[in-house]
Amino acid sequence: MNKILLIASVMMMFFLSGCGTTKALYYHGSYSENIYQYFKVDDTTVSEQISELEQTVQAANNHSAAIAPGILAHLGYLYLLEGNSELGFDYLQLEKQRYPESAHYIDFLIDNAKDTM
């Protein structure tokens, strides 16, 4: 009887441990929708896209979650499109700082942005 109870308890533990979820590594917020809006070229203005991404960044900070790679770079790019180069370059540098593996690509973007200004 005790052996059956022990086996049943162990099996129940295995079954229930499979039900747990893991916490997401990065906070994406509405980033997928923002990218879709950008490429769809709908009536959403650059300012509205910036506002939505700023809200995503703020929500990630409020949740103490890591901002997903690419969000800060995209935000920097949108600021450059809007003409706010100082803030745009700041966000690109922040992306490079948080995700050093993107340094070559971000440097490429910064160099190209400076050449077109």
N, C-alpha and C positions, 0 to 999 in steps of 0.2 A: 504494500500500500504506500509506504513512504517512498519507495523507488518510483512508483508511478506518479506520485505527487511531485517529486523532484524533477522528473523528466517533463511533466506538463508545465511546471513553473519555468524551466529553462526554455522550452519551446515558446511559451507565451512571451518571455522576455525577448527572444529573437524576433518574433512577429511584431511586437510593439516597437522595438527599436527601429524597424524599417519604416515606421510611420512618421518619424521625426523629419523635419525639414531643416535644411542648412540655411544659414543667413547668407544673403547675396553679398558678393565681394565688393561690388560697386553699386552706387546709386545712379540709376539712369533717368528717373523721373519721366518727363515728357520728351526726352531727347529723340526718340524714334519718330514721334509726330512732328517735331521741329525739323528734322532732316527731310521728312516727306514733304512738308510745306515748302521748304527751300527749293527742292528739286521740282516740285509740282508747279511752281510759279503761280500760285493762286493769289488771292487778294490780300494775303498776309504781308504786311510791310516789314522791312528790316527792323524797324523799331519794335514792332510787336514780337518778332522772333527773338530779339535781344531780351525783351522783357520776360518772355517765357523761359529762356535759358537762364536768366538771372534768378528767376524763381526756382528753377531746378537746382542751381548751385546753392541757393539759400536753404532749400529743403534738405539737401545733402548735409550741409553744415549743421542744421537743426537736429538731424538724426545721427550726427557724429559718424556719418558714413563717408567712404571715399568716393569722390566724384569720378564717374566713369571716364576712361581715356577718350579723348577727342572732344569732349564737351567744352573745355576751356579753349582749345584751339579753334573750334567752330565759333565760339563766342568772340574770340579775338578777330577772326576773319570778318564776322558781321560788323564789328566795330570799325574795322578798316573800310568796309564797304560804305559805312555811314559817314566816314570822314574823320572819325575820332581815332587818329593813328596812335596817339600816346596810350590810350586804354587798350587798343587793339594789340599793340606790341607787348604791353604788360601781360595780357592774358596769354599770348603766345609763349612768352618767357615762363609764365607760371605753369603752363602745360609741359614745357621742356623740363622744368625743375621737378615737377611731380612724377613725370614719366620720362626718365633719362634715355630710355631706349628709343624715344621719338626725336632725340636731339638733332640728328642729321636732317630729318624731314622738316622739323620746325625751323631750323636754320635756313633750309632751302626756301621755305615759305616767307621767312623774314627778308631774305635777300631779294626775292622776287618782288615783294611788296615795296621795298625801298627803291628798287629800280623803276617801278611804275609811278612813284610819287614825284 
